[in-house]
Amino acid sequence: MSDLFGGLGGLMKGISGFMPQDDPDVRLMLAQSEVSDLRKRETELYAQIGKQALAEGHVRFPEVENSLRLVQQNLSAAQSKLQSAQADKAEKDHTRRAEEEARLCPDCNNMNPEGVKFCQECGTKLGAQKCTGCGASLFPGTRFCGECGQGQEE
């Protein structure tokens, strides 16, 4: 238990300035916070020493170096999996939004069931429409394209 307050040590340290400094609970909290801060700094320095020793080739623990290399390879593979999963999720979300937009009536905002071509509430044609000339997206019922001016068939 490095921090009695579950990560709130810094906040508690700031608040402790308003508390009586001779209170045993305040002194305990400040001492625990100081120990936690120093342990964190010690770990950071060990990491810095290890990185520097590895970079300079002064490693005397080849089994640790091999373990580190394996962890780095696994980390790289895990990061690739994460990026792939994020891309898959973004694509799935995009597809889902496009499907929902195709069902949402642009005139009355009624959400229609899948497969219908006209709004069941007001009769407006559903789905994204494209200009027959330039391919720009058009609102249903548009007679002339705002991009190229071409007339649209209804």
Secondary structure as a PSIPRED ss2 file (coil, helix, strand):
# PSIPRED VFORMAT (PSIPRED V4.0)

   1 M C   1.000  0.000  0.000
   2 S C   1.000  0.000  0.000
   3 D C   1.000  0.000  0.000
   4 L C   1.000  0.000  0.000
   5 F C   1.000  0.000  0.000
   6 G C   1.000  0.000  0.000
   7 G C   1.000  0.000  0.000
   8 L C   1.000  0.000  0.000
   9 G H   0.000  1.000  0.000
  10 G H   0.000  1.000  0.000
  11 L H   0.000  1.000  0.000
  12 M H   0.000  1.000  0.000
  13 K H   0.000  1.000  0.000
  14 G H   0.000  1.000  0.000
  15 I H   0.000  1.000  0.000
  16 S H   0.000  1.000  0.000
  17 G H   0.000  1.000  0.000
  18 F H   0.000  1.000  0.000
  19 M C   1.000  0.000  0.000
  20 P C   1.000  0.000  0.000
  21 Q C   1.000  0.000  0.000
  22 D C   1.000  0.000  0.000
  23 D C   1.000  0.000  0.000
  24 P H   0.000  1.000  0.000
  25 D H   0.000  1.000  0.000
  26 V H   0.000  1.000  0.000
  27 R H   0.000  1.000  0.000
  28 L H   0.000  1.000  0.000
  29 M H   0.000  1.000  0.000
  30 L H   0.000  1.000  0.000
  31 A H   0.000  1.000  0.000
  32 Q H   0.000  1.000  0.000
  33 S H   0.000  1.000  0.000
  34 E H   0.000  1.000  0.000
  35 V H   0.000  1.000  0.000
  36 S H   0.000  1.000  0.000
  37 D H   0.000  1.000  0.000
  38 L H   0.000  1.000  0.000
  39 R H   0.000  1.000  0.000
  40 K H   0.000  1.000  0.000
  41 R H   0.000  1.000  0.000
  42 E H   0.000  1.000  0.000
  43 T H   0.000  1.000  0.000
  44 E H   0.000  1.000  0.000
  45 L H   0.000  1.000  0.000
  46 Y H   0.000  1.000  0.000
  47 A H   0.000  1.000  0.000
  48 Q H   0.000  1.000  0.000
  49 I H   0.000  1.000  0.000
  50 G H   0.000  1.000  0.000
  51 K H   0.000  1.000  0.000
  52 Q H   0.000  1.000  0.000
  53 A H   0.000  1.000  0.000
  54 L H   0.000  1.000  0.000
  55 A H   0.000  1.000  0.000
  56 E H   0.000  1.000  0.000
  57 G C   1.000  0.000  0.000
  58 H C   1.000  0.000  0.000
  59 V C   1.000  0.000  0.000
  60 R C   1.000  0.000  0.000
  61 F C   1.000  0.000  0.000
  62 P H   0.000  1.000  0.000
  63 E H   0.000  1.000  0.000
  64 V H   0.000  1.000  0.000
  65 E H   0.000  1.000  0.000
  66 N H   0.000  1.000  0.000
  67 S H   0.000  1.000  0.000
  68 L H   0.000  1.000  0.000
  69 R H   0.000  1.000  0.000
  70 L H   0.000  1.000  0.000
  71 V H   0.000  1.000  0.000
  72 Q H   0.000  1.000  0.000
  73 Q H   0.000  1.000  0.000
  74 N H   0.000  1.000  0.000
  75 L H   0.000  1.000  0.000
  76 S H   0.000  1.000  0.000
  77 A H   0.000  1.000  0.000
  78 A H   0.000  1.000  0.000
  79 Q H   0.000  1.000  0.000
  80 S H   0.000  1.000  0.000
  81 K H   0.000  1.000  0.000
  82 L H   0.000  1.000  0.000
  83 Q H   0.000  1.000  0.000
  84 S H   0.000  1.000  0.000
  85 A H   0.000  1.000  0.000
  86 Q H   0.000  1.000  0.000
  87 A H   0.000  1.000  0.000
  88 D H   0.000  1.000  0.000
  89 K H   0.000  1.000  0.000
  90 A H   0.000  1.000  0.000
  91 E H   0.000  1.000  0.000
  92 K H   0.000  1.000  0.000
  93 D H   0.000  1.000  0.000
  94 H H   0.000  1.000  0.000
  95 T H   0.000  1.000  0.000
  96 R H   0.000  1.000  0.000
  97 R H   0.000  1.000  0.000
  98 A H   0.000  1.000  0.000
  99 E H   0.000  1.000  0.000
 100 E H   0.000  1.000  0.000
 101 E H   0.000  1.000  0.000
 102 A H   0.000  1.000  0.000
 103 R H   0.000  1.000  0.000
 104 L E   0.000  0.000  1.000
 105 C C   1.000  0.000  0.000
 106 P C   1.000  0.000  0.000
 107 D C   1.000  0.000  0.000
 108 C C   1.000  0.000  0.000
 109 N C   1.000  0.000  0.000
 110 N C   1.000  0.000  0.000
 111 M E   0.000  0.000  1.000
 112 N C   1.000  0.000  0.000
 113 P C   1.000  0.000  0.000
 114 E C   1.000  0.000  0.000
 115 G C   1.000  0.000  0.000
 116 V C   1.000  0.000  0.000
 117 K C   1.000  0.000  0.000
 118 F E   0.000  0.000  1.000
 119 C C   1.000  0.000  0.000
 120 Q C   1.000  0.000  0.000
 121 E C   1.000  0.000  0.000
 122 C C   1.000  0.000  0.000
 123 G C   1.000  0.000  0.000
 124 T C   1.000  0.000  0.000
 125 K E   0.000  0.000  1.000
 126 L C   1.000  0.000  0.000
 127 G C   1.000  0.000  0.000
 128 A C   1.000  0.000  0.000
 129 Q E   0.000  0.000  1.000
 130 K E   0.000  0.000  1.000
 131 C C   1.000  0.000  0.000
 132 T C   1.000  0.000  0.000
 133 G C   1.000  0.000  0.000
 134 C C   1.000  0.000  0.000
 135 G C   1.000  0.000  0.000
 136 A C   1.000  0.000  0.000
 137 S E   0.000  0.000  1.000
 138 L E   0.000  0.000  1.000
 139 F C   1.000  0.000  0.000
 140 P C   1.000  0.000  0.000
 141 G C   1.000  0.000  0.000
 142 T C   1.000  0.000  0.000
 143 R C   1.000  0.000  0.000
 144 F E   0.000  0.000  1.000
 145 C C   1.000  0.000  0.000
 146 G C   1.000  0.000  0.000
 147 E C   1.000  0.000  0.000
 148 C C   1.000  0.000  0.000
 149 G C   1.000  0.000  0.000
 150 Q C   1.000  0.000  0.000
 151 G E   0.000  0.000  1.000
 152 Q C   1.000  0.000  0.000
 153 E C   1.000  0.000  0.000
 154 E C   1.000  0.000  0.000
